[in-house]
C-alpha cells in the first residue's frame, strides 16, 4: 500500500472511532493529560434564565468539588432560550424563572416522547428597583401597572408624590424593562399588567437582570424590575403593596415564604422527561441543604426545610 493510501486509511479509521466516541457521555472529555489517574467527565448542558444564571453557575462550581466526574456547563440568555434548547435537545436542563407554557410542554413532548419534568429549586422575590437616592420608598401594583401597561396614565414622578429627585433630570419616569425572551418579563406582565395586557411602548428593554440594576444605578429617574439576587448598594428596593391603601411589604425570605410579598415567584429547572441518574443526582444535590445554602448566599430564597 502506498504511503498516501495508508495515511488516508488511518485518517478514516480515526474519524470513525472519534464519531463513535462522541456518541458516548463523557467520551473525550477528561481532566488532566490522560493516562492513569485521569478522571472521565460527563458534561451537562444547563441553559436558560438570566435571573438564575449566577445561581446556576455557583451550583455548578460547587458541585464540581462534590462530583468531579460531572461538569455542568451553564449559560444564560433568558428562560425562553433555555426552553427552546430543552425542546431542540441542546440542553439537558433548562433554567426557568416561570412555569412552562402549555404550548412549550406540547412541543417538548412531541420532540422527546414525554412531558418535561419540573423541579422547583428556590424562590425569587421579584424586586422593584430605583436609584439609591430616590425619595420613593414604596409602590403599589396598581401604580406599577399604570407606569408600565399600554394606556397607563402614570408617566411622571410627581404623579406619585415625588417632587424632586436628587441628580435627576426633569420629572419623566424612565421605564426599564426586559426583552420578551425573559421569564422575568413574562412573570411581571402576568402579575402586574395582566395576561391580556401589553407593555407601553418606549421602555428601555435590556437583555440581562444585571443590566437592569446597573442602568438604574446610573439613572436617577429610572424604575425597573429584576431578581432580588442582583441588589447592590447603588440601588434601592421598594416595598410593594398588593393594592393601593394596603401595607407595602419588603421582599425577604420570610415575606416570600409566607406569601405576603405580592410578586414572589418560584424558580424551576426542567428536564426533557425523567432525567438520567447523573442528572437526577445533581438535581437532588441542588435541592439538598448544601445546594439551598447557595440559594441563600446568592441572595434568593431557599426552599422551606419542610
C-alpha positions as CSV (number, residue, x, y, z in Angstrom):
1,X,0.0,0.0,0.0
2,X,1.3,3.5,-0.9
3,X,2.0,6.0,1.9
4,X,-0.8,8.2,0.6
5,X,-3.4,5.4,0.7
6,X,-2.1,4.3,4.2
7,X,-2.5,7.9,5.5
8,X,-6.0,8.1,4.1
9,X,-7.0,4.8,5.6
10,X,-5.6,5.8,9.0
11,X,-7.5,9.2,8.9
12,X,-10.7,7.3,8.0
13,X,-10.3,4.9,10.9
14,X,-9.6,7.7,13.4
15,X,-12.6,9.7,12.1
16,X,-15.0,6.7,12.6
17,X,-13.6,6.0,16.0
18,X,-14.0,9.6,17.1
19,X,-17.5,9.8,15.8
20,X,-18.4,6.7,17.8
21,X,-16.7,8.1,20.9
22,X,-18.7,11.3,20.7
23,X,-22.0,9.5,21.0
24,X,-21.0,8.2,24.4
25,X,-21.5,10.5,27.5
26,X,-18.2,12.0,28.7
27,X,-16.1,10.4,25.9
28,X,-13.1,12.5,25.0
29,X,-13.6,15.0,27.9
30,X,-11.1,14.4,30.7
31,X,-9.3,16.3,33.4
32,X,-5.6,16.2,33.2
33,X,-3.3,14.9,30.5
34,X,-4.7,11.4,30.4
35,X,-3.2,8.2,31.5
36,X,-3.5,6.7,35.0
37,X,-5.3,9.0,37.4
38,X,-7.3,10.9,34.8
39,X,-11.0,11.4,35.6
40,X,-13.6,10.8,32.8
41,X,-16.2,13.7,32.8
42,X,-19.8,13.7,31.7
43,X,-20.9,17.2,30.5
44,X,-24.4,18.5,31.3
45,X,-25.6,21.5,29.3
46,X,-27.6,23.8,31.6
47,X,-29.2,26.8,29.7
48,X,-31.8,29.5,30.4
49,X,-33.0,32.1,32.9
50,X,-30.8,35.1,33.3
51,X,-32.3,35.6,36.7
52,X,-30.8,32.2,37.7
53,X,-27.6,32.3,35.8
54,X,-25.3,33.4,38.7
55,X,-27.0,30.9,41.0
56,X,-26.7,28.1,38.5
57,X,-23.0,28.9,38.0
58,X,-22.4,28.9,41.7
59,X,-24.1,25.5,41.9
60,X,-22.1,24.1,39.1
61,X,-18.8,25.3,40.6
62,X,-19.5,23.8,44.0
63,X,-20.9,20.6,42.6
64,X,-17.6,20.1,40.6
65,X,-15.9,19.7,44.1
66,X,-18.6,17.2,45.2
67,X,-18.7,15.2,41.9
68,X,-15.6,15.7,39.8
69,X,-16.9,13.3,37.1
70,X,-19.8,15.6,36.2
71,X,-19.2,19.0,34.5
72,X,-22.3,21.3,34.5
73,X,-21.8,23.9,31.8
74,X,-24.1,27.0,32.4
75,X,-25.2,29.7,30.0
76,X,-28.0,32.3,30.3
77,X,-29.9,34.2,27.6
78,X,-33.4,34.0,29.2
79,X,-35.9,31.4,30.2
80,X,-37.2,31.3,26.6
81,X,-33.8,30.4,25.3
82,X,-33.5,27.6,27.9
83,X,-36.9,26.2,26.9
84,X,-36.1,26.3,23.2
85,X,-32.8,24.5,23.9
86,X,-34.6,21.9,26.0
87,X,-37.1,21.3,23.2
88,X,-34.5,21.0,20.4
89,X,-32.2,18.8,22.5
90,X,-29.2,21.1,23.1
91,X,-29.9,21.5,26.8
92,X,-30.3,18.7,29.4
93,X,-31.5,21.2,32.0
94,X,-33.4,24.4,31.3
95,X,-33.5,27.1,34.0
96,X,-36.8,29.0,34.1
97,X,-38.0,31.9,36.3
98,X,-41.5,31.0,35.2
99,X,-43.6,27.8,34.6
100,X,-43.6,26.3,31.1
101,X,-46.5,27.4,28.8
102,X,-48.8,24.6,27.7
103,X,-47.6,25.0,24.1
104,X,-44.0,24.5,25.2
105,X,-44.9,21.3,27.1
106,X,-46.6,20.0,23.9
107,X,-43.6,20.8,21.8
108,X,-41.2,19.1,24.2
109,X,-43.5,16.1,24.4
110,X,-43.7,15.8,20.6
111,X,-39.9,16.0,20.4
112,X,-38.9,13.7,23.3
113,X,-41.9,11.5,23.7
114,X,-42.7,12.6,27.3
115,X,-43.7,15.6,29.3
116,X,-40.8,17.7,30.7
117,X,-40.1,17.1,34.3
118,X,-40.3,20.1,36.6
119,X,-38.1,20.7,39.7
120,X,-38.7,23.7,41.9
121,X,-35.3,24.8,43.2
122,X,-35.9,28.1,45.1
123,X,-37.8,31.4,45.0
124,X,-37.1,34.9,43.8
125,X,-38.8,37.9,45.3
126,X,-39.1,39.9,42.1
127,X,-37.9,43.3,43.2
128,X,-38.7,46.8,42.1
129,X,-35.6,49.0,41.9
130,X,-34.9,52.7,41.9
131,X,-31.7,54.8,42.3
132,X,-30.3,54.7,45.8
133,X,-31.0,58.4,46.3
134,X,-34.6,58.3,45.1
135,X,-37.1,59.6,47.6
136,X,-39.7,56.9,46.9
137,X,-39.8,54.0,49.4
138,X,-42.8,52.0,48.4
139,X,-45.2,51.5,45.5
140,X,-48.4,49.5,44.8
141,X,-49.0,47.0,42.0
142,X,-51.8,49.3,40.8
143,X,-49.3,52.1,40.3
144,X,-46.7,49.8,38.7
145,X,-49.4,48.8,36.2
146,X,-50.1,52.4,35.3
147,X,-46.4,53.0,34.8
148,X,-45.8,50.0,32.6
149,X,-49.0,49.0,30.8
150,X,-50.2,50.1,27.4
151,X,-52.6,53.0,28.1
152,X,-51.2,53.5,31.6
153,X,-51.6,57.1,33.0
154,X,-48.5,57.5,35.1
155,X,-45.6,59.0,33.2
156,X,-44.1,61.4,35.8
157,X,-42.8,61.0,39.2
158,X,-44.9,63.9,40.5
159,X,-47.9,61.8,40.0
160,X,-46.6,59.5,42.7
161,X,-45.9,62.5,45.1
162,X,-42.2,62.8,44.2
163,X,-41.4,66.5,43.8
164,X,-37.6,66.4,43.3
165,X,-35.1,63.6,42.5
166,X,-31.5,64.2,43.6
167,X,-29.4,64.3,40.5
168,X,-32.5,63.7,38.3
169,X,-33.3,65.4,35.0
170,X,-36.9,66.6,34.9
171,X,-39.9,64.7,36.1
172,X,-40.3,62.0,33.5
173,X,-40.2,58.3,34.6
174,X,-37.6,56.2,32.8
175,X,-39.1,52.7,32.5
176,X,-36.5,49.9,32.4
177,X,-37.8,46.5,31.3
178,X,-36.6,43.2,29.9
179,X,-36.8,41.7,26.4
180,X,-39.6,39.3,25.7
181,X,-37.5,36.1,25.8
182,X,-37.1,36.7,29.5
183,X,-39.1,34.7,32.1
184,X,-39.0,37.8,34.3
185,X,-40.6,39.8,31.6
186,X,-43.4,37.3,31.3
187,X,-43.9,37.0,35.0
188,X,-44.0,40.8,35.5
189,X,-46.5,41.1,32.7
190,X,-48.7,38.4,34.1
191,X,-48.9,39.6,37.7
192,X,-48.6,43.4,37.2
193,X,-50.1,44.2,33.8
194,X,-52.3,41.2,33.3
195,X,-52.1,38.3,30.8
196,X,-54.3,40.1,28.3
197,X,-52.5,43.4,28.6
198,X,-49.3,44.6,27.0
199,X,-46.4,46.9,27.8
200,X,-46.4,50.6,27.0
201,X,-44.0,51.5,24.2
202,X,-40.9,53.5,24.9
203,X,-39.3,51.5,27.8
204,X,-35.6,50.7,27.8
205,X,-35.6,46.9,27.2
206,X,-32.5,45.1,28.4
207,X,-31.1,41.5,27.9
208,X,-30.0,40.8,31.4
209,X,-31.1,41.1,35.0
210,X,-27.7,42.6,36.0
211,X,-28.0,45.2,33.2
212,X,-31.3,46.4,34.6
213,X,-29.8,47.1,38.0
214,X,-26.7,48.7,36.6
215,X,-28.6,51.1,34.4
216,X,-30.9,52.1,37.3
217,X,-27.8,52.7,39.5
218,X,-26.7,55.4,36.9
219,X,-30.1,56.8,36.2
220,X,-31.8,58.8,39.0
221,X,-35.2,59.0,37.1
222,X,-35.4,55.3,36.4
223,X,-37.5,52.4,37.8
224,X,-37.2,48.8,36.8
225,X,-37.7,45.2,37.9
226,X,-35.1,42.4,38.5
227,X,-34.3,39.5,40.7
228,X,-33.7,40.0,44.4
229,X,-30.2,38.4,44.0
230,X,-29.0,41.3,41.9
231,X,-29.4,44.0,44.6
232,X,-26.4,46.3,45.1
233,X,-25.6,49.3,47.4
234,X,-26.2,51.6,44.4
235,X,-29.9,50.9,44.1
236,X,-32.9,50.9,46.4
237,X,-35.5,48.2,46.6
238,X,-39.1,49.5,47.0
239,X,-41.6,47.9,49.3
240,X,-44.6,46.7,47.3
241,X,-48.3,46.8,48.2
242,X,-50.7,44.3,46.6
243,X,-53.3,47.1,46.3
244,X,-53.3,50.9,47.0
245,X,-54.0,51.5,50.6
246,X,-52.7,48.2,51.8
247,X,-49.5,47.8,53.7
248,X,-46.4,47.7,51.5
249,X,-44.1,44.7,52.0
250,X,-40.3,44.4,51.8
251,X,-39.1,41.5,49.8
252,X,-37.3,39.0,52.0
253,X,-37.0,35.3,52.8
254,X,-39.9,35.4,55.5
255,X,-42.2,37.5,53.3
256,X,-41.7,35.3,50.3
257,X,-42.3,32.0,52.2
258,X,-45.4,33.4,54.0
259,X,-46.6,34.8,50.7
260,X,-47.2,38.3,52.0
261,X,-44.8,39.8,49.4
262,X,-47.1,40.0,46.4
263,X,-44.6,39.4,43.5
264,X,-42.5,36.5,44.7
265,X,-42.2,33.5,42.3
266,X,-40.7,30.0,42.3
267,X,-37.6,29.2,40.2
268,X,-37.5,26.0,38.2
269,X,-35.2,23.5,36.5
270,X,-36.8,21.4,33.7
271,X,-35.5,18.2,32.1
272,X,-36.9,16.5,28.9
273,X,-38.7,13.7,30.8
274,X,-37.3,11.7,33.7
275,X,-33.6,12.6,34.0
276,X,-30.8,10.0,33.8
277,X,-29.2,9.1,37.1
278,X,-26.2,11.5,36.9
279,X,-28.6,14.5,36.3
280,X,-31.1,13.3,38.9
281,X,-28.2,13.1,41.4
282,X,-27.2,16.7,40.6
283,X,-30.8,18.0,40.9
284,X,-31.1,16.2,44.3
285,X,-27.9,18.0,45.4
286,X,-29.3,21.3,44.2
287,X,-32.4,20.8,46.4
288,X,-30.3,19.5,49.4
289,X,-29.2,21.6,52.3
290,X,-25.8,22.3,50.6
291,X,-27.5,23.4,47.4
292,X,-30.1,25.5,49.1
293,X,-27.4,27.3,51.2
294,X,-26.0,28.6,47.9
295,X,-29.5,29.9,47.0
296,X,-29.5,32.0,50.2
297,X,-25.8,33.1,49.8
298,X,-26.6,34.4,46.3
299,X,-29.4,36.5,47.6
300,X,-32.5,34.4,46.7
301,X,-35.0,32.5,48.9
302,X,-34.3,28.8,49.6
303,X,-36.9,26.1,49.7
304,X,-38.6,25.7,53.1
305,X,-37.0,22.8,55.0
306,X,-40.4,21.1,55.5
